[in-house]
Amino acid sequence: MSHPFFGKEFNFTQPDGTDLRVRGWGDQYYAVFEALNGYTVEQNAATGFYEYADLSKDGLKLLPTGGRPRVVKPSELGLSPRIRISREAARVQVQDNRNLSMGHSRWEERGKELEPMALAPAMLPPAAIAHAAFSPNVFAPAEARSVSAATPVSLGHSGHFVGLCLLIEFPDRPATISRQEVDDFCNKPGYNGFGNNGSVYDYFYDVSGGRIKYNNIVTPYYMAKNPSSHYMDVQPDSTMTSRQLIAEALEHFVATGLDLSRLTVDNQSYVYAVNAFYSGFARNNKSGLWPHHSGMNPVFWLPGGARVKDYQISNMGTSLELGTFCHENGHMLCSFNDLYDPNESNGVGRFCLMGAGGHGHNPSHVCAYLKAKAGWVTSMTPIFSGSGMTLTAHAGRNEFFIYRRNDSEYFIIENRLRQGRDLNLPGSGLAIWHVDERGNNQNSERLPGLHYECTLIQADGRHDLENRFGNDGDMTDLFRSGVNNSFGPATTPGSHWWDGSPSGLDIRNISTAGTVMTFTVG
C-alpha cells in the first residue's frame, strides 16, 4: 500500500482463483506477509502462487518453498513462524525499490527548495480564510482552456490549492460509488459519508489552522481500455501499468475538453497533486494496481504547459476513507516525509498522519514537527533551562514549545488530546518530540549516528515504537500526571542529545491530560 500498514489483513488471489487471507507489515517499497497462522509467505515468481517462505542461507531474501497454505502444513516443511530478513537487507530493498519506482519525486524536490521556515520564536495567527464549499464545473467548452492560466503559488504550505482526482473504472469492475459522492468526500465541508470525520478539504483546513484550502476537481468516470487484469502486470516494473492507466485517463479528459486550467502548479509548472481512484479492491502486492505513489515517466504535458509527474493511485472498494488520501496528499501538497519505518518498526506510530496515524475515517493530526516545517504554527515558545517558568499548553491550537541545540537538533512539545481529529490516539498528554533533521525514520537503532528524524519520546521508556515487533502507540506514551510527569537529565527516559551529551532540558510537574495542560521548566 502507499501508506504504512502494521498487521493489516488483505485478500490475495492465487492463480487458480482461490483467495488467500494474509496479514501484512510494510508499505509499497517493502512489505512482508504472513498467512493467518503466523507463517511467512512469499510469491513464487515462476508460478504466481503465494507459498510458505524460508530464509536464504545469507539471510538476505525470502524464498518460496513450493508449499502452499491450506495444501501443506508448515511444520512438514520444518519452518518457523514469522521469518524475516535482516533490517539491513530490508533497508537495501526499500532504497532499491524507491529508486526503481520514481527516483526523486517533484514533491521531494520542492521540499529541498523550501526556505527554512516556521521555527521562529512566535508567529501571528493567519488571517481568516472563508470556509466555503467548492463545486467545480468539470465540463469545459469544446476548446480546452489553457493550463497556463493557473497561477503558481509560492513555495510554502499555505493558500488555496486545487488538485485533480481521476475516477477510473474497468470493463470487468464497474464503478459502485458515484462521482458526486467522491466530489463530496474531497470538497464538501462537514462531509460524513461512510463514517468519515469531514472531507479532505476539512482535514487540511483544520490541521493547518486555516492556512490551507485544498479542493479537488473530480472527473467523471473514465472507462479503462482494458480489463483490470491488464494493469496488474508486475513485469518489469509494477508501476509501469499504473502510469499507462493514468496517462490513458489524462489523454481522454484532455481530448474531451475537461477544464484543467484551475489546477495549482508550482514554480516549475508541475501540478501539485494528482489522485487516481479506481473501482474495486486492491489485489496482490507488487502488481500495478497495488496502491502506491510514484511519478509519471515521462512526465505528462497538459495543454498550456503544465506538467503531471507526482501521482497517487488507490482503490475505492465499497467505501471511501480519509486516511490514505490525506497521507499521500501530505506528500504531494506539503512535501512531508514519511515518519515510519517499513522495516517493521513503527516510527512515530499513530501520533502523526505521516506515520501510522494516516489510516481509516479519522486520521490523526500532523505532528508538531511537520506542522512547524509547514508554517502552520500559531505560536512557538522557546524554552530556557533553569527559568523556573510554568508554561501552559493548549490542545488543538498549533501552539508549540521548542528547546534548541542548533538548527538541526531540538525538542518540540505539544499537547495532544484524544478527541476530534485525535480521537484514535491511544492516549492523551504532552507529546515530546526529539528532532534531528539529519536522521531518517528508517533508522530505529537509537544510536548517535542511526536514529529517527523525528522521535516521539515515549513516557513509559519502553521504546515500543522502535522495537521491530512493538506497537504503534499505547496509552503510556504521552507525558502526564499519573504516567510520567517529568523529563530531564535524571529521568527515564532522559533528555540527553543523540550524542549522549546533556541537553539541560528539565521539565517537571506535568499536569493531568486535558484541553489545557501545564508544566514547569526546572
FENDA-V107572 format. One record per backbone hydrogen bond with DSSP energy under -0.5 kcal/mol. NH is the residue of the N-H (numbers start at 0). CO is the residue of the C=O. If there is no record, write none. Layout:
NH:CO / NH:CO
This chain:
4:25 / 6:23 / 7:23 / 9:21 / 11:9 / 11:19 / 13:11 / 13:17 / 16:13 / 19:11 / 21:9 / 21:19 / 22:33 / 23:7 / 24:31 / 25:4 / 26:29 / 27:0 / 31:24 / 32:40 / 33:22 / 34:38 / 35:20 / 37:34 / 40:32 / 41:50 / 43:48 / 44:42 / 47:43 / 50:41 / 50:48 / 51:66 / 52:39 / 53:62 / 55:60 / 58:55 / 62:53 / 64:51 / 67:65 / 70:67 / 71:67 / 75:72 / 76:72 / 76:73 / 77:74 / 78:73 / 81:37 / 85:58 / 89:85 / 90:86 / 91:87 / 92:88 / 93:89 / 94:90 / 95:91 / 96:92 / 97:93 / 98:94 / 99:95 / 100:96 / 101:97 / 102:97 / 104:102 / 108:104 / 109:105 / 110:106 / 111:107 / 112:108 / 113:109 / 122:377 / 131:129 / 133:186 / 137:135 / 139:137 / 143:141 / 146:302 / 148:145 / 149:146 / 151:149 / 152:264 / 155:153 / 156:373 / 158:210 / 160:158 / 160:212 / 162:214 / 163:272 / 164:216 / 165:163 / 165:274 / 166:219 / 167:165 / 167:276 / 168:221 / 169:172 / 172:169 / 181:177 / 182:178 / 183:179 / 184:180 / 185:181 / 186:182 / 187:183 / 188:186 / 190:187 / 194:191 / 195:192 / 196:360 / 197:190 / 197:195 / 199:184 / 200:185 / 202:198 / 203:199 / 204:200 / 205:201 / 206:202 / 207:203 / 208:205 / 209:204 / 210:207 / 212:158 / 213:211 / 214:160 / 214:212 / 216:162 / 217:215 / 218:164 / 218:216 / 221:166 / 222:220 / 223:168 / 223:221 / 229:226 / 230:226 / 230:227 / 231:228 / 232:229 / 239:236 / 241:237 / 242:238 / 243:239 / 244:240 / 245:241 / 246:242 / 247:243 / 248:244 / 249:245 / 250:246 / 251:247 / 252:248 / 253:249 / 254:250 / 255:251 / 256:253 / 257:252 / 259:257 / 262:259 / 263:161 / 265:269 / 268:265 / 270:306 / 271:263 / 274:163 / 275:311 / 276:165 / 276:274 / 277:275 / 277:313 / 278:167 / 279:316 / 286:283 / 289:286 / 291:312 / 293:310 / 294:100 / 295:308 / 299:307 / 300:298 / 301:305 / 304:301 / 306:268 / 307:299 / 308:306 / 310:293 / 311:273 / 312:291 / 313:275 / 315:277 / 316:279 / 318:315 / 322:359 / 324:320 / 325:321 / 326:322 / 327:323 / 328:324 / 329:325 / 330:326 / 331:327 / 332:328 / 333:328 / 333:329 / 334:330 / 335:329 / 338:353 / 340:344 / 341:339 / 343:340 / 344:340 / 345:464 / 346:464 / 347:338 / 348:345 / 349:471 / 350:347 / 351:348 / 352:364 / 354:351 / 355:348 / 356:348 / 356:351 / 357:354 / 358:356 / 363:356 / 370:366 / 371:367 / 372:368 / 373:369 / 374:370 / 374:371 / 375:370 / 377:397 / 378:397 / 379:120 / 380:399 / 381:379 / 382:401 / 386:383 / 387:520 / 390:388 / 390:518 / 392:516 / 394:514 / 395:414 / 396:393 / 399:378 / 399:397 / 400:412 / 401:380 / 402:410 / 404:405 / 404:408 / 405:408 / 409:434 / 410:402 / 411:432 / 412:400 / 413:430 / 415:413 / 415:428 / 418:416 / 421:418 / 422:419 / 424:421 / 428:415 / 429:478 / 430:413 / 431:429 / 432:411 / 432:430 / 433:454 / 434:409 / 434:432 / 435:452 / 436:407 / 438:435 / 439:450 / 442:439 / 443:441 / 446:449 / 449:446 / 454:433 / 456:431 / 456:454 / 457:455 / 458:456 / 458:476 / 459:475 / 460:457 / 465:462 / 466:462 / 469:466 / 476:473 / 478:429 / 479:483 / 480:510 / 482:479 / 483:479 / 486:506 / 490:487 / 494:487 / 496:500 / 499:496 / 506:486 / 507:519 / 509:484 / 510:517 / 516:392 / 518:390 / 519:507 / 520:388 / 521:505 / 521:519
